[in-house]
Amino acid sequence: MFDVSANNVANAATAGFQPSRVELGAVAPANGVAVSGITADANVPPPGESGTDLATEAVGLTTARLLYAANARAVSIEEETIGSLFDERA
């Protein structure tokens, strides 16, 4: 997600640039989320302009950061739980 958004921001001043979007999909049976595809934005920019909306990219980056933080916290809670179970057995 970060690399697609970074590419969009880096090309924000490029005339005719059509930004890409990351599509997320559910992963079964783990109930997780994974990138299911990367597509070009459907909106074609007017001649001489870029199709990148920096506000949309900022929201996307914030969303990605929060998703990564939530995943990291879930892993850390899992490690704590497994550690507690091992402590109980000892």
Protein Blocks (a to p, Z undefined) as FASTA:
>chain_A
ZZmmmmmmmmmmpghiacdddddddddfklpacdfbdcddfbdcdehiafbdfklmmmmm
mmmmmmmmmmmmmmmmmmmmmmmmmmmmZZ
